[in-house]
Amino acid sequence: MLMNNYRKLRKIRKVYFGYEEIAKVLGISFDSARVEAGRFVKYGLIIRIKRNIYVLREVWSKLDREERFLLANILQVPSYISLMSALDYYRITTQIQQDFFESVCLRRTKEISLEGVMFNYTKINPKLYFGFVKVKDFFIATPEKAFLDALYLSLLGRYKFDKTSLDYNKFNLNNLKTLAKKFPRRVQRAVKEYV
């Protein structure tokens, strides 16, 4: 019965799903779908991302970076991909991150480990929660904002990154200077050292 239901669940063609999709595919009630989801998790067939959000284990193993960015956005709401994860995505850094995704958020700083993948969230001042765009289905800092987030947090002693690994020629200097004006003066002064 469980494997028969799992075969039906595999028909869901989304990166993630919830009780609604389970209920629909299996033809059961919402409450029964919740119980069934727990059973699937117990047997390792699906992975619980957070309450009412699941991923098929076989899908999880094939997720690309952008799909994991989407899950990072969902794990902590609101948040956007930033720091070295964004700079790596834009090919501005030589530091490549494997199974480690960094985001900036408005809620508390925390790390979430899921199946060997680390999702790291760093809280930022609400006044600095801007400068991100939607790419496909996920939110990510612009290259300049990702750099400024990293610089700001490093000046606060809350983040370490290798500034020598960056290709500063890839930044839009006008955008960088415009965004930097919204940051504290010491960030603005530090920007002048790098560009």
N, C-alpha and C positions, 0 to 999 in steps of 0.2 A: 504493500500500500504506500509506504513512504517513498520508495523509489519510483513508483508509478506517478505519484504526485510531483516528485522532483522532475521527472521527464516533462511534465506539463509546465512546470515553473521555468524550465529552460527555454520555453517559447517567448518569454518576456525579452524583448529586444532593446533594453535600456541598460545604461551603465549601472543604475541603481533602481530600486523599487521599494514599495512599502506594502502595508497590509491591504490597501485597496487593490493593487495589482494581483496579490496572492489570492484574495477573495474572488476576484473576477476570473482568473485563470483556472482556479480549482472549483469554482462554482459553490463557494461556501460563504458563510457570514463573516463580517468584519472581525467579530470576537473569535471565531474559529480560526481565521487567518492569523491572528496574533498567536494563538496556541501553536498552530502549525509552523509559524516562523521560528518559535522557540525550539521546536523539535528539530527543524532543519539545522539550526545553529548548533544544537547539542551534538548532532551527528557530523558536524563539520562540512555540511554541504553548502551552506551559505555563511557569509561573514556579516556580523552586525556592525555597521558603521556608527550608528547612534540610534536612538529610539525611532522606530518606524522607518529606518533606512538600512537596506541590505544590498549585498552584492553576491552574486553566485561565485563560489570559490574558483570555478574554472574561468570566469570572466576576470576576477581579481588578478590572476596570474598573467593575464594578457593585456592589462591596462597600460596604455601609453602615458607619457608624461602629462599631456594635456587633460586626460581623463582623471589622473591623480590630482591635478590642480583643481579640477571641478570638485572632487571629493574633499580636498582641503578647504575650499570655500564653504562647503556644506557642514563640515565637522565643527566649525566655529563661525557663527553668524553674528554680526558682519565681520568679514575679513577679506583681504586680498593678498595674492602672492606678491612677495617683495624680496628685498635684500639680495643675497647671492643667488637664490633660486631664480629670481627674475633676471638678474644680470647674466646668469648662465643661459637662460632661455633666449635672451637677446644676443648671445655670443659676445658679450663684453668682457667676460672674465675667462681666464684659463683654468680656474678652479671648477672642476666638474663635480656635481653632487649626485651621488647614487642613493636612491631610496631615502632622501632627506629633503623635505619641502618646508620652506620658510614663508610665513605669512605675517602680516601686520594686522592687528585687531583692536577693537575698542574695549573688549572685556579683558579678563585677566590673562597674564602671561602663563603659558602652559605647554607641555609636550604630550602628544598622544601617539602611542605606538600601536600599530595595527599590522599584524602578520609580517613583522620585520621591516616595516616602513615607518619612518618617524615624521610626524607632522608637528612642526614647531611654530608656536604663536607668540608674538611679542606685542604687548600692549603699547599703544602710542597715544600721545596727547590728542584728544578729540579735535583740537584745532588743526592738527596735522594729518587728519584722516581725509585725504584727497589725493588727486594725481594718479588715479588708476583708471583703467579702461576695461571694457568687456571684449574679450577675444574668444570667439566661438561661444562656449558656454561658461567660461570662468572669468573672474576678475583678477587683473594683474596690474601692478604699478607700471607706469611708463619707465623707460630706462633711467631717465633723470631722477624721477621720484624714488626709484629703488636705491639709487646711489645716495640720495639725500637722506632717506630713511636709515640706511646703514651708517652713514657719517654721523647723523644726529644721535643715534643710539650708541655708537662707539664713543662719542664725546661724553655721553652720560655714564660710560663704563658698563653698559648693558649689552654690548655686542662687540665681537672681534671679527675683523675681516682683513684680508691681505690687499691693501690698497695698490700694491705693485702688480697685482694680477690683472688689473683693469686696463682696457684699451680706451683711454680718455678721448681719442679721436672719434669714437662712435657716438658720443653724446652730442645732442643738439645744444650748443652753448647758450643760445637765446632762451630756450626752454629751461635750462638748468639755472640760469641767472634769475629768470622770472619766478620759478618755484622757490629758489633759495631765499627770496625776499620774505617769504611767509614763515621761515624758520628763525630761531633765535640768532642773534648777531654772531655768536661764536661759530655757528654752522656757516654763515655767510663768509666769515673770515677764512675758515678752513677750506671752503670751496675755491677761493682764490689761489690757494697753494697747489691745487691739483689741475686747474684748467687755465 
